[in-house]
Amino acid sequence: GYILTLPKVLWGNVTVSAHLNLFNVADEGSITLKFMRIDSNVTIWEQTEKIKGEASKSVPLYVPWVSESQMMQLKIEGRFGTLSLPSYTIENTQNVYVEARPWITFIQPDKELYLPGQLIRFRILSVTPDLRPSLEPIADVWLEDTTGTRVAQWKNVPVIAYVGIAQMEFQLSEEPPQGTWFIKAKVDGQTEMKTIQVSEYVLPKFSLTIVRPDVVLANAVSIPIEFCAKYTHGQPVKGTLNAEISPRTYGYNITEKRLQVKISDQQISGCHKVVLTEAEMGMDNGRLRPYGIQIAASFKEEGTDVKDDASALLSFLFHEVELNFYKDTPQFFKPGLDFDGRVRVQSASTSQAVSGEKIEICVSGKQPTGGFQWTPFGCKNLTSGEDGYVKFTVPPVSSNFTELTVSAKAVDRPNQAYPKEQQRWGDRMSQAESSHYVKAWFSPSESYIKSDSDIVGSLPCNSKASIRIHLVTTSDPPDHLYYEVKSRGSKVQQSRFALPANTETVPESAHSVQRIDLNSSYVFDSKSNVTKFSGILIVDITPEMSPLANVVIYYVRKDGEVVADYIKLSVEKCLSHQVSLQWSKVEDYPGASVQFTVKAEPESACGIRVVDKSVDLLKSSQQLNLNNVFSQLSRFSESYSGPVIKDDWEYCQKRMNERTTTTTTTTTEAPTTEATSTTDSKSSEKTASTTTTAPTRPVPPISTPHIVPLKNNFSSFVYLFRMREFWP
């Protein structure tokens, strides 16, 4: 048999890594992979790979270019042994989704605001999701003015060898159309665009800023606000300040007296600070119940009368702490295994971790036939640790329940009402709450894998991640488990590992101290034939995994069922090549010469941009930096699953009904199934024979290919093509 894994969402004109695992196939052979149109079965691309007795092989699979995103068919054909008498053959077809726009194109002008007569300089760089540059010429580059007229055009623009950068420039006339201009480039059939501004302007010498908290609690008694006018070189400016500060309220509160704090013709030198009271902003008035503060200010420089304006919006928060289920809290629970989760407690105003906070964790469940009725399992008060996390464990839940809800509530921070005479609607402060919905993972054989970790935050590049693996099975454990690491739509690592024979190597739960006690009638009834194993998987963290990686762990039972789990790892934003720039001096006199030093990896190509800071004050610059690069990479994130290709609901419902029927019609003896593969010496054709004591799971004909429908959340980033003689 075999399993072929590859990303669910494929990108056209990109080579991805597919992984083939063969089971009990000793002969040499070959496989052919074909991309076909879904409507006509016309082959667009095919490639053949030789298999020389390998049990595991990575296959570089080229995905054909598409002009627009579309569904396609991927067909796998394989033949092992001799041509006349093959010992094993493969033939299977699966729908796949191919996305257009595989390239990330950066268009970087030297600045974003130009005067008439100035020279526009810009460069273009296209990279793959693994940030490797395209070395192909750029088909078309052009510059449009405000009317949409092409004022310049470049065809088949060559890029710098081994670097992939193309650099161009355009001289503006003395009287160009003023307004928004467009730099456009066509890369791999897709048009990318960058806007710039052309206008008459005077570079500012100073700027006015409003220094205030990002957020304020609705029960605050005072709010500090500071207005600062400073030159671009950091020195204070003398002048006159005017400002208006008013609360923002909902429309039906306009009958209340309008509140406002004014600052009129205030002479300042640099900064001026004011402290607002709760009464001035109506924060203690339940009939107003403001949700924020609007600030508008104007400053005029002494002697020149040059003005600068600034405005800001300050929002109110109506709870003191925030409760969030950490992103590694699973969306599924596995029968027979603990369910572990984490709730982060943080200050609503500062986002800092809050330790020693009492949090009530409650668990409830729902049965498939229970309609909208939820059964409360129990609650327990837990305390957040120094890192602000509440770590909890729910014991294995009875298989009668298929859905869980875990809720968290800050016990010591109840709702705070306004004075009764001022109460209109809502409380001044609300109790912090959060909830997490969980589904049951289904396995026909009741075999499950659970992966978890104590990792908090993002892992540094070139470090190691420790992942606990727990396995429960009703049969003999596998000799090996396989794992694959996927990031940015591609596989970056794969290997296999063995679980230790000692079942006590790793505790099933690392959070047993904070265990939620359940009524015995709601706890999983462990069968005598269930065996548990555990171990540790160490994964090397590389820059290719940044900013998010998914680790898939799986194995294949002898009856063909794929048992799998996955875990997400957050990785710091980092690049495989490091670069830094440093000035010789932090500040110097006008007209002085300064130097800067660039450090990078050997044979790196570095692009330098130096511009007057005042230009960025007039128009904020969206220049190429680490955050912008990873923002573009987000569209390759594994969280994007593409369209639904195969819905697993019908499959799971059918299997659940079969299991229910089996339970009510068979004897008390648990049915056992044993699958074996044999080879007929006369025909050399591989066949499968199955013996069962209770034939409740009929084996389909060998000629029928099978594809395992996995949970949507799992299949969002990997396909598993099934062995044709295996059955779900």
N, C-alpha and C positions, 0 to 999 in steps of 0.2 A: 504494500500500500504506500501512500504518499501523502504529504501535506505541502502545499505551496502557499506561502504567505507573502503579501505585498500590501502597500498602503491602499486604503479604500479610495481616497481621492488621488488621482494621478494627474500630473501636469504635462501637457503636450510639449514635445521637443526637448524632453529631459530624460536622461537615463536614470532609472531607479534600481534599487537592489531588491530583487525577489529572492526568497530563500526556499529551497527545496529540501525536504527531509524524506528519505526513503526508508521503508520498514520491511525487512525480510526480502529484499531484492538484491541478490548477490551478483547477478549478471551485469555485464556492461550494456550500455544502450545509449539512447539519445531522447531528448524531448524537444518539441517544437511549440513555440508560443506564437499565436496569431492574434492581431487586432483586426476586428471585422466590424463593418457598419451594422447597426442593430436592425435596420430596415431591409437590407438587401443581402446580408451575409457576404458582402464583397470584402476580400482581404486587403487591408491597407498596409500592413507591415507584418512580417514574420521573421523569426530567427530560430536557429537550431543550436542546441548545446549538447556536447558530448558528455556522457556520464560514465566514468570509468570505475565502477564499483564503489563510488562514494556514498556513504549514508547521509551526508549533509553537504549541500553545495549552494553557494551564493551565485545567483544568475543576474548579471547586469542586463536589465530589460529596457530597451529604448521605447519610449512612448511617442507615437507619431504626432506631428504638429496638427493642431486644429485651429480653425479661424474663430470658432466660438465654442464655449463649453457644451458638452454633449455626452449622452450615454453611448457606450460602445460595448462590444462583446470581446472577451478575451478567451481564446480557446487553447487548451493544452492537449497535446498529443504526445504519447511516449511509447517506445518499443524497446524491450530489453530481451537479450538472448540473440538468437540467429534470426535472419529475415524470414526464413522458411518456417521455423518453429520457434516463435517468440515465447519466452517463459512468462512474460508479464507485459500487459499493454495498458495504456492510459488514454482516456478520451473524455474531456469534460469542458463545459462552456459556462461562463459566468458573466453577468453584466458588470461593467465597471464604469466609473464616471471620470471623464477626462476634462480637466480645466484648461482654459486658454490662459494667456498671460503668465508664462512660467518665469519671466524675467522681472527683476526689480530694477527700474531705471531711475537714476538720480540725475536731475538737471540742476546744476549749481551755478547761479550767477555770482559775480564778485560782490554784488550788493543788490538790493531790491528797489532802490530809488535812484533815478538818474535825472540829471539836468540836461536840457537841450545842448547839443554839441559834444556831449561826453561819449566815451567809448564803452560799449557794452561788451563785457567779457563773460563767457560762460563755458562750462565743460559738462560732458555727458558721460556717465558710467553705468553700464548694465551688468548686473551680477545674478547668479543663480541663488536658490535658497541657501546653499552652503557658502555664499559670498565669494564665489569664484567668478572672475570677470569674463564677459563675452569678448572674444577676439575677432568677431565678424564685423565687417563695415556696417555703419548705420545707414539704413536704406534712404532715409529722407529726414532732413532737419530744416525748419523754416521759422521765420520771425514774422509775427503779425502785429500791426498797429491797432489802435482803438477801434478802427472801422472794419477790422477783419481782413485788411489788405495785406498780402504777403510782400513785405519790403525786402526780404532776403531769403535765399534758399540754398541749401547744400545737398547734393546727391551723392549717395554711396561714400559717406564720410569715413575715411580710414581711421582706425584707432591706433594708439601707440602700442607697438609690439610687446607682448607678454604683460601688458598693463591694462589695456582695454579702455583707456580714457581718450576721448576726443575733445579738443579745445578749440573754440571759435570766438570770433569777435565781430562787432558791427559798429560802425561809426554813425552816431546820430547827427542829423542836420541841425542847423541853428534854430529852425522853426518846425520841429516835428509835431504831429498830433499829440496832445497831452492827455494822459489818462492811463488806463491799464493796457499793457502790451502782453503778448503771449509768445513764449518760446516753446515750440512743439517739435517732437521727434517721433518717428515711426520705427519701432523696434519689434521685429518678429511679427509684423502685421498689426501690432497694437500701438495706438497713439498716446504718448505721454505729454504732459503739459506743465509749464511753470509760468506764473504771472510775475511781472515786474511793473513798476510805476515810472512814468516819465512826466515830470512837472517842474515848474519853477519853484524853488524852495530856498530857504536860508537855513543853514545848519544851526541848530540851537546850541546855546552856550551853557544852558542849565535846564534842569527839569524839576517839576514839583511832584512829590510822591506822598501818599497817605499811608502811614504806618499804623496798622490796626491788627487785632487778632483775626485769624481766619474765620473762626466761629466763636459764638458766645452762648453760654447757657441761658435759657429763658428766665431763670431765677437769679441771675447775677444782679448785684446791688449797684455796681458801677462798671463803666467800660472806658478804658484809656484809648485816646485817639491822638495821633501826632502828625502834624503837617511839616514836611521838610523840603526846602528849596536849596539845591546844591548845584554848583558848576560840575561839568563833566569830569574835571580833575579832582572833585571831591570837596572843594572849599565851600563854605556857606555863602548864601546870597542874601543881601539886604533888600527889603522891599515891603509891599503891602499885601496882606492876606485877607481874602473874603471867603466865607464858607457857609453852607446851609446843611444841617443835619436833621433828618426827620425819620420817624418810624414808618415802616411799611406795613400796612394793614389790609384786610380784605375789604371789598367794596361796600358790603352792607354795614361797615362800621363808620361810614363817613359822617353819620349824624353826631358822632362824638367830637369834642373840641379838638381842632387840629393842633398837634404838638410840633414844635420846631425849635432848634437851637441855632442861632445865627452868630457868626463871627464877622464883624464889619470893620473894615479899614484897620486891621490889626498890624502894627509895625513889628516885623520880626527880622531876625538875622539868623538864617539857617532853619531852625526848627521851632515849632510852637505846639505845646501839648495842652489838651483839654481832657477832663474826666466827666463823662456823662453819667447821670444818676438814673435809677430805674424809674423814678417819677417823671423825669424829663422826657423819657422815651415811651412812657405808658406801659412799661413791662409789668407793673403791678396791677393793671386794670384788666379784668376779665372781659369787659365789654369791648375793649380794643383788641386785646391779644395780638400784638404785633408779631410778625414772623421774621423781621429783619430791620436793618437801618440803611437808609440811602444817604450817601455823603457826596457832596459836590463842592469843589473848591477852585479858587482862581488866585493867582499870584502875579504881581507886577513888580518887575525889577526897579530898584531905585536908580534914578538918573537916566535910564534908557526907556522906561515904560514898556519894555518887552514883557509880554504876558505868556503864561503857561497855565493850562487847566488840568485838573485831575478829578476823577470820580471813583467811587468804590461802593460795593454792596456788601454789607455785613449780615450774615444769616444767624438765626437763633436755633439752638438745639433744645428739644423738649425732653431729653433724657440725659442723665449724668454719665452713664456708662453705656457702652455698646457691647452687645453679645453677638458673636458671629461663629457659626460652626466652621471650623478650619477646613480648608479645601481638600485635605486628605481624608476627611470623614467619608467613608464609602457611601455610595448610592444604592448598594445592594447588601443584604445580609445572607450569609451562607448557613443553611441548616446544619446543626452539629458543631458550629464554631462560634466563638465569642464575636460580638460586634463591638469594635472599639471606635471611639470618637474623641474629638477635642473641641472645646468651646473656648474661644479667645475673649477675655474680658479686657477692655481698653477704655481709657477716658474718652468721652465723646468730644471734648474740646481739644485735647492734645494728642490723641491716638496713642498715648503711652500705655504700656501694660499696667494693669491694676492687680496687685496681689492681695491675698487675704479676703477676697470678696466672696460672700456666701451666695452660691448659685443652686437653685432647685432644678434637678434634672428629673423629668417625668417621661415614662415610656408607655405607649398604648399600641394596640395591634388591631388588625382587621382581617376577618376571614373572607375567602372568596365569595361565600354565600351570605355574607353579613350585611349586604347593602351598604348603607352609609353609617352603620353602627360601629363605633370604635370601643374596644375593651381596654380600660385602664389596667396596666400591669403593675405600676408602682412608681413611687417618687423617692428621691433621696437628696438631701442637702450636701453639697460638696463645696470645697474651698479652692479658689484659684491659687496657683503656685507663684513663685517669684517671677516667672516668665509670663504671668497673666493667663495661663491656660488651665482649664478644668479638664482633666483627662478622666474619661469614664469608660466602663465596660458593661455591656449588656450580656448576660449569660445566653447560651444557645436557646433560641425561642422554639416553641412547639411548631412542628411542621403543619399544623392546622392553620397557622397564620401566614399570610402572603404579603402583608404590608405592615410597616411600623412607622410611627411618628415619635420622634424624640424632641422634647421641648425644654427650653432653658429659661429661667426667670431670675432676676436679681431680687433676692428676698428682702434685703434691708433697704431697698430704695422704692417704696410704694409711690403711688400717684400723689401729687401735691395739688390741691385745689386752690383757686383764688378765694379771697374773702367772699362770704355768702352774698353780701350786698352788691358785689361786683361780678358775680358769676353769670356768664351768659351761655357759653358752650365750651366744652373741653377743659382739661386741667392745665395748670401752669407747667407742671412737669409730669411725665409719664414713666411708668415702670418699664424698664428694659426687658424685652422678651425676644426670643428667636425660636425657630423650629426647623426640623430637618426630616424630610420624608424619605423612606427607604423601602425598596422592593425586595422580595425574595428571589434569589438566584435558583434556577431550576436545573436539576441534573437527573436524567432517567435512572442512573445507577446510584444516585445519592453520593457521588464523589465530588469533592470540592477542594479548591485551593484558595487560601487567603494570604494576601501579602500586606504588611504594614511596616511602619517605621516611626521612630521618634524624631525625625528630622523636622526642624522648625525653621521657616524662612527659606531663603535661597542658598543652594550649595555653591561654594566657590569652585571655579574651574580648576581642573587638575587635582581634584580631591577624590575621595572615595565615599560612596553611599552604602550604608549597611541596611539591608532589607530582610526582615523576618519572613520566612515562608512557613505556613502551616497547611497541612494536607490531611484530609479525612477521606477514607475510602472504604468500600465494602469488599474489596478484593486485595490481592497482593499489591504492594506499592510499586511504582515504576522504578526501573533501574536508574533512569535519568530524567531530569526535567529540562526543558528548553526555555531560554529567555531571549527576547529581542528588545532592543532599545530603539525607539523611533522618535525623530524630532524633525520639525520643519518639513513634514511630508515624506521623509526618507528614513531608511533604516541606517543606523550608525554603528550598532554593535549587535552581535548575536553569538550565542555559545550554548553549551549545556553544562549541567552540574548535577551531582548526586546528593540526595538527602542522606544524612547519617543514619545508621541502623538504630542508634539510640533514640528512642522517642522522647526522651526528657532533655534533649540538648538545649532547646529554647522553650521558655515558658509560653503557653498558648497566648497569654495576655501579659503585656508589660505594664498594664495599668490596673492590676487586680486590687490594689489598695482602694481604688474608687469604684467599687463594683456596685451595680444597681441590683438589689435583691428583688427577685420576682416570686410570685406565688407559684408553688410547685406544679399547679395545673397548667401553667403557661410555659414551663420549661421543656426543652427538647428531651424526648424519651430516647436515650442513647441505646442503640442495639448492641448486642453482644458481638456481632460480626463486624462492627465498625472499628477501624484502626486509625490512629492519629500519628502523624509524623511531623517533624519540624526541623528547620535548619536556617542557615544564614547565607544570603546571597550578597556578595560584594561587587558593586558596579563602579567602574572607573568613570569619573565625570570629565568630559572633554568639552572644549569650546563649541564643538558641533552640536551639543545638546542644549545650548543656551537659546532662548530663555526657558523652554519647557520641554521635558522629555517624558515619554510614556514607556514604562517597562512592562512588557507582556511576558507572563510565565505560563507555560502550558505543558501538558504531556498527553499521550494518546493511550487509552486503555486497549486491552486486547480485543474488546468487542467493537472498537472503532470510535468510541465517544472521545471527543476532545474536552479535556478538563482544563480550564484556564482562569486566569485572573490578571489584573493589571494594577499598576500604581503610578501616579504622576509625581514627577520630581521637578521642582522649580530650581533653575540654575541662574546664577548671576549673569548679567549682561557682560559678555566678554568676547574677545576676538582671538583667533589663533596667532595673529601677528600684532604685536604691541607697538605703539608709537606714542611719543611725547614731545612737547614743545615747551621751551623755557626761555624767557627774556633775560637779557643780561642785567637789566635794571627794572624795578617795579615802576618807577616814575623818573622823569628827567625834564630838563628845560626845553621849551620849544626851539627847534632847529638843531638839537643835539643828535648825535648818531648813537644808535643802540643796535645791539646784535641779538639774535635769537639762535637757539640750538635745537635741532631736530634729532631725535633718537628713534631708530626703528630697526626691524629685523633686516639682516643682510639681503640685498637685492630688492628692497622695497621701493615702490614708486610713491613719492609723497607729493601731495598737492598743497600749496601754501596760499592762504587768503589773508591779506592785511587790509583793513578798512578803518576809516575814522569812526570812533564809537558814536559820534553824534548822528551818523546816518541811521544807525539802529534805533536811536531815540525817536526819530521821525517816523520810522516804520519798522516794526518788530521783524527780525530776520528769522526765517526758518531754514537755517543753514544745515549742512550735512554734519551730523554728530552721532554719537552712539545711540542716543534715545530715538532719533529719527530713523536710523537704520533698523533698529529692532521694532519700531512701530510699523515699518513696511513689512517686516518678517511675520507680523501677526496674522496675515492672511494665509500663511502656510501652517498656522498652528494646528495641532491635533484636535483642538476643541471644535474646529470646523469639520463637520462630518459629511457635508454634501447631501444630496438627496437620498431618500430611503430607497435602498436597492432590494432588500429582502426583509419583510416584516416578520418578526419571530413570534408574534402573538398567536397566530393560528397554530403554529407548530407546538408552542408551549401548552396551549389549551388542549390540543389533541392528546399530547403525551400525559397531561395531568388527568384527563378523562380516562385514558387507558389504565393509568396506575390506580385510579379509583375503582374502575371496573374489576381489575385484577384482585384488589383487596377484598371485594365483596363476593367474588365467584370462586376463588381458589381455596385450597385447604389451608390449615393453619401453618403448614410447613412453608418457610420462605422459599420462593422459586429461585433456582440457580441457573446460570447460563454459562456455557463454555463455548468459545469460538476457536476453531483451529483452521489452519491453512495447510493444504496438501497439494502435491504435484503429481499428476498422472504421468507415468513414464511413457505411455504410448503417445499421448497428444502433446506432452510438455506444456500443457496449458494449466495455469494456476487456478485452482478452484477453492471454494470455501465450504466447509461442512460445519453444521451447528447442532449441538445436542443440548436439549433443555428438559428439565423436569416439569416445567410449567410453561408451555409455549404462549406466553402473553405478549411477546414482542416479535411478530413475524418478520423474518429476514426477507427483504425484497430480492428480486432476481439479480444475479451478478451483473447482467448487462445494463442495469440501471445505475447511472452515475449519481453520486450523492454529494450534496453541499450542506455543510452544517450551518443552520441558521443560529447564530449566537445572539446574545443580548445586544440590543441596539447600541448601548454605550460602549460595549467592547468592540463591536464590528465597525464602530466609527473610525477606527484607524487600522484595521487589519482584516483581510480575508483569510479564511481557512478553507482551502479546497479539500474535500474529503476523499479518502480512498474509496474506490468504486465498490469493493467488496465489503466495506464497513457499512454499518447501519446505525441510525441515530438512537 
